Amino acid sequence: MSSDRIWSAEELLELSPAERDEIIRAGITSDLSAAPPHLLEQARADVSAHLNSAD
């Protein structure tokens, strides 16, 4: 199943638990080179802001 697809709640509820699990797992990556650059930039900014507020 395509990990690029956006699924509605209704569509997901029509699937079996195993199919839903497959879709969720297909959308998870631990390879940062596969993440969109804007997502990484925002995550870095959020972490930096959090660390700076903790000082």
N, C-alpha and C positions, 0 to 999 in steps of 0.2 A: 504494500500500500504506500502511496506517496506521502512523504513527510512534509511536502510543501503545501499540501492542501489544508484549507481551513475548514474544519468540521463544525456544524451546528450541533447544539445539544440534542435536538431531535434525531439527527442522523446518528450520533453516537449511541443514543439509547436504543436504536434499532439493531445495533450490532451485538454480537455475543461479548461476554466479558473478555474472552481471549482476543477477539478482534480489537476491542478497545485498548487492551493492554499493548498489543502490537503497535497500534497507532501512537500511543503515548511514548513507548520506548523508541520508536523510530524518530521521534522529535527531540530526543535527548542526545547531546554529544558532550564528550569531555575534551574534544580537540578544539582548542581556541582558534585555530586557523580556519575552522569551518564556521565560526560565529560571525555574524555581520559586524563590520567595523564600528558602526554607530552604537551597537549594543555594548561592545567592549568599552568604548569611550564613555558611555553613560555609566557603566558599572564602575569604571575607574574613578570617575568624578564622584559618584555616590560614596564609594569607600573612602576616598580622600576627604570628603566633607565630613563623614562620620568620624574618621580618625582625628581630624582637626577640631571637631567639637568636643571630643573626649579629653583634650589637653587642658 
